[in-house]
Every structure is written in structure tokens, then in C-alpha cells.
Amino acid sequence: LEHAKNSFVKDLMFRKWVASHGGVYVIPTERTPPNPYLKHIKNRDFTTTTGEKLTLMNPAYTLRQLMNEYKGMYGAKGHITSLNPIRPENKADVWETFALNLFEKGKTDEYSSIETINGIEYLRFMHVMKVEKKCLKCHSKQGYKLGDIRGGISVSVPMEKYNQAAKLKISNLVIG
């Protein structure tokens, strides 16, 4: 569970850092095209005084790209999700929907369980994300207000190495 929580904290810190800067501007590429879900934001795209074109990456866009490009690096897979996503790909899966509904009902701020995904056992963890002032730049048109539950960041950690370590400990205890 600590691995999942640490991964969540890293993702949340990164997202908050980007939000604290109002997003980050990058040179648009095939890998990072202008975000069609941010068309309503003034200055989403602009040209510098030297003629270089830049596009805005909001916190969700930057975190999603980070999660997608480095998902295999430390074993944990992350997903930004919501019951009311702007971007369809952020739609919650069945497990995430269950967790988000718990958050909406005020039952908890985090949820975890062991689940099997494509035949592989994972520890799944999700923590609530509430609307902060910085979120309203992109999400105010959805009717969100400060403190509302916006969604969550879910983390899935493969259990294989943890299960192997547990088996080794059990074997050592039995042999001892």
C-alpha cells in the first residue's frame, strides 16, 4: 500500500506544481498537440516574439502524458479519472467508479483493494481530488465549486514482487 500511496503523492505533487504555474507551455508536436479540451482558454496557443509556437499543457494533460510515457518505469500505473470527465479517456473504469461513488457519499477520501487485471494481481489505490481555485481555470464551465469532489488519481501496483517476498518469508519461517 505504501508504494501506491507514494506514487499517488508524487503524482499529486507534480499536478499541484503545474497548477501553481497555471499550466506549462510547450512546443506543440505530434506527441503533444494542442489540447482540444482547452479551446475555451484564452492564450491556449500563442507565438513568442521570436516566432516560436507554444501550446498550454494544463495539469491533467502534463500528468497524463507523464503517466503514459513512464508507466513501466517503477511498476505502478496511474490514471486521472472522474465521474464527469472533460476528456472521454479519463472516464472511470468499474473499480474507479465504485471508489469515486464512495468519495461522493463522503464515506472516505481513499480506497484500496487487491484486484486482478488481465490475469495479473494488482493493489489498486485511489485518493480523492477536490476542486481548488487553480482547478477552476479548466473546470468552472462544468459547474464545479471550491471543495467539490472533482475526481481522483488511481494507482495500480503489480503484486508479483510483493507476493514473492511474502512466500520467501513464509518459507524461511517454516524452515526455521
C-alpha positions as CSV (number, residue, x, y, z in Angstrom):
1,L,0.0,0.0,0.0
2,E,2.9,2.4,0.7
3,H,4.2,2.0,-2.9
4,A,0.7,3.0,-4.2
5,K,0.4,5.9,-1.7
6,N,3.9,7.2,-2.6
7,S,3.1,7.0,-6.3
8,F,-0.1,8.9,-5.7
9,V,1.7,11.6,-3.6
10,K,4.3,12.0,-6.4
11,D,1.5,12.4,-9.0
12,L,-0.4,14.9,-6.8
13,M,2.6,17.0,-6.1
14,F,3.5,17.2,-9.8
15,R,-0.1,18.1,-10.7
16,K,-0.2,20.8,-8.0
17,W,3.2,22.2,-9.1
18,V,1.9,22.5,-12.7
19,A,-1.3,24.1,-11.4
20,S,0.6,26.6,-9.3
21,H,2.1,27.9,-12.6
22,G,-1.2,27.9,-14.4
23,G,0.0,25.1,-16.6
24,V,3.1,24.9,-18.7
25,Y,3.8,26.0,-22.3
26,V,5.5,23.6,-24.7
27,I,6.2,23.5,-28.4
28,P,3.4,21.5,-30.0
29,T,4.4,18.2,-31.5
30,E,2.7,15.1,-32.8
31,R,3.2,13.7,-29.3
32,T,1.9,16.9,-27.6
33,P,-0.7,18.5,-29.8
34,P,-2.8,21.5,-28.6
35,N,-5.4,20.2,-26.2
36,P,-8.8,20.3,-27.9
37,Y,-10.5,20.4,-24.4
38,L,-8.8,23.7,-23.6
39,K,-10.1,25.6,-26.7
40,H,-12.1,27.9,-24.4
41,I,-9.0,29.1,-22.6
42,K,-7.6,32.4,-23.7
43,N,-4.0,32.1,-24.7
44,R,-4.0,28.3,-25.0
45,D,-1.8,28.8,-28.1
46,F,0.4,31.7,-28.9
47,T,3.6,32.7,-30.8
48,T,6.6,34.1,-29.0
49,T,8.3,37.3,-30.1
50,T,10.9,35.1,-31.8
51,G,8.2,33.3,-33.8
52,E,8.1,30.0,-31.8
53,K,4.7,28.5,-31.4
54,L,3.7,27.3,-27.9
55,T,0.6,25.5,-26.5
56,L,-0.6,25.2,-23.0
57,M,-0.5,21.9,-21.1
58,N,-2.8,22.0,-18.1
59,P,-2.0,19.9,-15.0
60,A,-4.1,16.9,-16.1
61,Y,-2.5,16.9,-19.6
62,T,1.0,17.0,-18.2
63,L,0.3,14.3,-15.6
64,R,-1.4,12.1,-18.1
65,Q,1.5,12.3,-20.5
66,L,3.9,11.6,-17.7
67,M,1.9,8.6,-16.6
68,N,1.6,7.2,-20.1
69,E,5.2,7.7,-21.1
70,Y,6.8,6.3,-17.9
71,K,4.2,3.8,-16.7
72,G,6.5,0.8,-16.7
73,M,9.4,2.6,-15.1
74,Y,8.5,1.9,-11.4
75,G,5.8,-0.7,-11.9
76,A,2.9,1.5,-10.7
77,K,0.3,2.6,-13.3
78,G,-1.6,5.8,-12.6
79,H,-4.9,7.2,-14.0
80,I,-6.6,10.6,-13.5
81,T,-10.3,9.9,-13.5
82,S,-13.7,11.4,-12.8
83,L,-17.4,10.6,-12.9
84,N,-17.7,13.8,-15.0
85,P,-14.6,14.0,-17.2
86,I,-13.9,16.7,-19.8
87,R,-11.8,14.2,-21.7
88,P,-13.6,10.9,-22.5
89,E,-10.4,8.9,-21.9
90,N,-10.4,10.0,-18.3
91,K,-13.7,8.1,-17.7
92,A,-13.6,5.9,-14.6
93,D,-13.5,2.2,-15.0
94,V,-15.8,0.0,-12.9
95,W,-13.4,-0.1,-9.9
96,E,-12.7,3.6,-10.1
97,T,-16.4,4.3,-10.3
98,F,-17.0,2.4,-7.1
99,A,-14.3,4.4,-5.3
100,L,-15.5,7.7,-6.7
101,N,-19.0,7.0,-5.5
102,L,-17.7,6.3,-2.0
103,F,-15.9,9.7,-2.2
104,E,-19.1,11.4,-3.4
105,K,-21.1,9.9,-0.5
106,G,-18.5,11.3,2.0
107,K,-17.6,7.8,3.2
108,T,-13.8,8.1,2.7
109,D,-11.1,10.1,1.0
110,E,-9.2,7.0,-0.2
111,Y,-9.9,3.4,-1.2
112,S,-7.8,0.3,-2.0
113,S,-8.2,-3.3,-2.8
114,I,-6.5,-6.2,-4.5
115,E,-7.8,-6.7,-8.0
116,T,-7.0,-8.9,-11.0
117,I,-6.4,-7.1,-14.3
118,N,-5.8,-9.1,-17.4
119,G,-4.8,-12.1,-15.2
120,I,-2.3,-10.1,-13.1
121,E,-2.9,-9.3,-9.4
122,Y,-2.7,-5.6,-8.5
123,L,-3.1,-3.5,-5.5
124,R,-5.4,-0.7,-6.6
125,F,-5.5,2.6,-4.7
126,M,-7.4,5.8,-5.3
127,H,-7.4,9.1,-3.4
128,V,-10.0,11.8,-3.9
129,M,-9.1,15.1,-5.7
130,K,-11.2,18.1,-4.6
131,V,-11.6,21.3,-6.6
132,E,-9.1,24.0,-5.7
133,K,-9.1,27.6,-7.1
134,K,-6.5,26.6,-9.7
135,C,-8.8,23.8,-11.0
136,L,-11.5,26.3,-12.0
137,K,-9.4,27.6,-14.9
138,C,-10.4,24.5,-16.8
139,H,-13.3,23.1,-14.8
140,S,-15.5,26.0,-13.9
141,K,-17.7,25.6,-17.0
142,Q,-18.6,22.2,-15.7
143,G,-20.3,23.9,-12.7
144,Y,-17.7,22.8,-10.1
145,K,-17.2,25.0,-7.0
146,L,-14.3,25.1,-4.5
147,G,-14.2,21.9,-2.4
148,D,-16.3,19.8,-4.7
149,I,-15.1,16.3,-5.5
150,R,-13.5,16.6,-8.9
151,G,-12.4,13.0,-9.3
152,G,-9.4,11.1,-8.2
153,I,-6.0,9.7,-9.1
154,S,-5.9,5.9,-9.1
155,V,-2.7,3.9,-8.9
156,S,-2.3,0.2,-9.7
157,V,0.8,-1.6,-8.4
158,P,1.6,-5.2,-9.5
159,M,1.7,-7.5,-6.6
160,E,4.1,-10.1,-8.0
161,K,7.3,-9.0,-6.3
162,Y,5.4,-8.4,-3.0
163,N,3.9,-11.9,-3.2
164,Q,7.3,-13.4,-3.9
165,A,8.8,-11.7,-0.9
166,A,6.0,-12.9,1.3
167,K,6.4,-16.5,0.0
168,L,10.2,-16.3,0.8
169,K,9.5,-15.1,4.3
170,I,7.0,-17.8,4.9
171,S,9.4,-20.4,3.6
172,N,12.2,-19.1,5.9
173,L,9.8,-19.3,8.9
174,V,8.7,-22.8,8.0
175,I,12.4,-24.0,7.5
176,G,13.4,-22.2,10.7
